[in-house]
Amino acid sequence: MRLKGKIALVTGSGRGIGGAMARGFAAEGADVVLVSRTLEQLQVQERWIREHTSSSAISVAADVGSEDDVRRMVELALQTYGKIDILANCAGITMVSPSESLSLDNWHKCLRINLDGTFLCCRQVGAHMIEAGRGGKIINITSIVAHAAIPERAAYAASKGGVMQLTQNLAVEWAEHGIQVNAISPGFIRTEIVQDLIARGVHKPERMVARIPAGRLGEVDDLVGPAVFLASSDSDYVTGTILKVDGGWLANGYV
């Protein structure tokens, strides 16, 4: 098991990509701190980890956009496990709106969760990792919209582009402390959010798949292998990397 003895804190782990990563880390031997605003969702994940792995887990309800919540979340993790070796920032929201009618409130809401939340968690956990002197792994979640424009995604694209640049900056700052900071850019992954957008007619599945050379939408489990690699010692010389997991969507110039 590649993560045996490690402690992983995963935000947005009540469902979707965060939930899959938390389960994947636990299956590789890590004990997991599950974080989301909805405690009931976390308890489902916690139960799965205890029933299907030898790892332990605790659930913490927190809003990653709140500085106080993030501080409390990290304190609870350290009180329980004494350290944090891995941080996966998976909490996030989408925002679909024509830019000319996008409200400033919705713009700020998207950036507060996606960008501010990632920064606050990185800052709090990074400070612990530096003080502890054991190094660590930080994995952020960007998006294909950090690399290519999709209409009506101005706030989401700005937030995810910011996460990409934040990742690279922290990687350079913290490399001397043995902390590797990387990000994953998922393509169209079949999460509850994407399924809702499909149901609302925002996304057309046939149009989405037409540009994906792999010929299908991604599943949340497609992110687990890349995340485990970035969380393990296999990636000790990998930092500042943005790993695209999109079935070839970004590489495909033939559309």
C-alpha positions in Angstrom: 0.0 0.0 0.0 1.6 3.2 -1.2 0.0 5.5 1.4 0.3 3.3 4.6 0.9 5.5 7.6 -0.1 8.7 5.9 -2.8 11.1 6.9 -4.8 12.7 4.1 -7.2 15.6 4.4 -9.7 15.8 1.5 -12.1 18.7 1.1 -15.2 18.3 -0.9 -15.1 14.6 -0.1 -18.8 14.1 0.5 -19.4 13.1 -3.1 -18.0 13.3 -6.6 -14.2 13.6 -7.3 -13.4 14.3 -3.6 -15.3 11.3 -2.4 -13.5 9.0 -5.0 -10.1 10.4 -4.0 -10.8 9.9 -0.3 -11.8 6.3 -0.9 -8.8 5.7 -3.1 -6.4 7.1 -0.5 -8.0 4.9 2.2 -7.7 1.8 -0.1 -3.9 2.6 -0.3 -3.6 2.7 3.5 -4.1 6.4 4.4 -6.2 7.5 7.3 -8.6 10.2 6.0 -10.0 13.5 7.3 -13.2 14.0 5.3 -14.4 17.6 4.8 -17.6 19.0 3.4 -20.4 21.4 4.3 -22.8 18.4 4.5 -22.0 16.1 7.4 -24.5 13.4 6.2 -22.7 12.9 2.9 -19.4 12.6 4.8 -20.7 10.0 7.1 -21.6 7.8 4.1 -18.0 8.0 2.9 -16.7 7.4 6.4 -18.8 4.2 6.7 -17.6 3.0 3.3 -14.0 3.5 4.3 -14.4 1.6 7.6 -16.3 -1.3 5.9 -14.0 -1.7 2.8 -10.5 -0.7 4.0 -8.3 -1.1 7.0 -8.0 2.7 7.3 -9.8 5.0 9.7 -11.7 8.3 8.9 -13.2 11.2 10.6 -15.8 13.7 9.3 -15.6 17.4 9.7 -18.3 19.8 8.5 -16.6 23.0 7.2 -16.9 25.7 4.7 -13.5 26.1 3.0 -14.3 29.7 2.1 -14.3 30.5 5.8 -10.9 31.2 7.4 -12.3 30.2 10.8 -13.7 26.9 9.5 -10.4 26.1 7.8 -8.4 26.8 10.9 -10.8 24.6 13.0 -10.8 21.8 10.4 -7.0 21.6 10.5 -6.9 21.8 14.3 -9.4 18.8 14.5 -7.3 16.8 12.1 -4.1 17.4 14.1 -5.8 16.7 17.4 -7.0 13.4 16.0 -4.0 12.2 14.0 -1.1 14.5 15.0 -0.1 15.3 11.4 -1.3 15.9 7.9 0.8 14.4 5.1 -1.6 14.9 2.1 -4.0 17.7 1.3 -6.4 17.3 -1.6 -8.4 20.4 -2.4 -11.5 19.0 -4.1 -14.2 21.4 -2.8 -15.7 23.5 -5.5 -18.8 24.8 -7.3 -19.6 25.6 -10.9 -21.1 28.8 -12.2 -22.9 29.0 -15.6 -24.0 32.4 -16.7 -23.7 34.7 -19.7 -20.9 37.1 -18.7 -23.1 40.2 -19.4 -25.6 39.1 -16.8 -23.3 37.5 -14.2 -23.9 39.1 -10.9 -21.0 40.3 -8.8 -22.4 38.2 -5.9 -22.2 35.0 -8.0 -18.7 36.0 -9.3 -17.5 36.4 -5.7 -19.3 33.2 -4.5 -17.5 31.1 -7.2 -14.1 32.6 -6.4 -14.6 32.4 -2.7 -15.1 28.6 -2.7 -12.9 27.6 -5.6 -9.9 30.0 -5.3 -10.1 31.5 -1.8 -10.9 28.1 -0.3 -8.0 26.4 -2.0 -5.6 29.2 -0.9 -6.9 29.0 2.7 -6.5 25.3 2.9 -3.1 25.4 1.3 -1.9 28.1 3.6 -3.1 26.4 6.8 -1.9 22.9 6.0 1.3 24.2 4.3 2.2 26.1 7.5 1.8 22.9 9.4 3.9 20.9 6.9 6.7 23.5 7.0 6.7 23.6 10.8 6.7 19.8 11.1 9.6 19.5 8.7 8.5 16.2 7.1 7.5 17.5 3.7 4.1 16.7 2.2 1.9 16.5 -0.8 -0.7 19.0 -1.9 -3.1 18.3 -4.8 -5.4 21.0 -6.2 -8.2 20.6 -8.7 -8.3 22.9 -11.6 -10.3 22.2 -14.8 -10.0 22.2 -18.6 -11.5 25.7 -18.5 -8.2 26.8 -16.9 -6.6 26.0 -20.3 -9.4 26.6 -22.9 -12.5 28.8 -23.0 -16.0 27.5 -22.7 -18.8 30.0 -23.1 -20.7 31.2 -20.0 -18.0 30.1 -17.6 -16.2 33.4 -16.8 -16.3 33.1 -13.0 -15.5 29.4 -13.0 -12.7 29.8 -15.5 -11.2 32.7 -13.5 -11.3 30.7 -10.3 -9.7 27.6 -11.9 -7.1 29.6 -13.7 -6.2 31.2 -10.4 -5.9 27.7 -8.8 -3.5 26.7 -11.6 -1.2 29.7 -11.0 -1.5 29.3 -7.3 -0.4 25.7 -7.6 2.7 26.6 -9.5 3.6 29.5 -7.2 3.3 27.4 -4.1 5.3 24.6 -5.7 8.2 27.0 -6.2 7.9 28.5 -2.7 7.6 25.3 -0.8 9.9 22.9 -2.7 12.8 23.7 -0.3 10.6 22.3 2.5 10.1 19.0 0.7 6.4 19.8 -0.2 5.2 18.9 -3.6 2.3 21.0 -4.9 0.6 19.8 -8.0 -2.9 20.0 -9.6 -5.2 17.8 -11.7 -7.2 19.4 -14.5 -10.2 17.1 -15.0 -12.2 17.1 -18.3 -15.9 16.3 -18.4 -16.3 13.9 -15.5 -19.6 12.3 -14.7 -20.2 13.9 -11.3 -23.5 14.9 -9.8 -22.8 18.5 -10.9 -22.2 17.5 -14.5 -25.3 15.2 -14.5 -27.4 18.1 -13.3 -26.1 20.3 -16.1 -26.9 17.6 -18.6 -30.4 17.3 -17.1 -30.9 21.0 -17.4 -29.8 21.0 -21.0 -26.6 23.1 -20.3 -24.4 20.3 -21.6 -25.3 18.0 -24.6 -23.6 14.6 -24.0 -23.2 13.9 -27.7 -21.4 17.2 -28.2 -19.2 16.7 -25.2 -18.2 13.2 -26.3 -17.6 14.3 -29.9 -14.4 16.1 -28.9 -13.1 13.5 -26.5 -10.7 11.1 -28.3 -11.3 8.5 -25.6 -14.9 8.4 -26.8 -16.6 8.7 -23.4 -17.1 11.0 -20.4 -14.8 10.4 -17.5 -15.8 8.7 -14.3 -14.7 9.9 -10.9 -12.6 6.8 -10.5 -10.5 7.9 -13.4 -9.1 10.6 -11.1 -8.0 8.1 -8.4 -4.9 6.7 -10.0 -3.4 10.1 -10.8 -4.3 11.4 -7.3 -2.6 8.4 -5.6 0.5 8.9 -7.7 0.7 12.6 -6.7 0.1 11.7 -3.1 2.7 9.0 -2.9 6.5 8.9 -2.8 6.4 8.0 -6.5 6.0 11.7 -7.3 8.7 13.1 -5.0 10.4 14.9 -7.9 7.2 16.1 -9.4 6.0 19.6 -8.4 4.3 22.5 -10.1 2.8 20.1 -12.6 -0.8 20.4 -13.9 -1.9 16.9 -14.8 -4.6 16.9 -17.5 -7.1 14.0 -17.0 -9.5 14.7 -19.8 -9.5 11.8 -22.3 -7.6 13.9 -24.7 -10.1 16.8 -24.9 -7.5 19.6 -24.7 -5.1 17.9 -27.1 -7.8 17.5 -29.7 -7.6 20.3 -32.3 -9.8 18.4 -34.7 -13.4 19.3 -33.8 
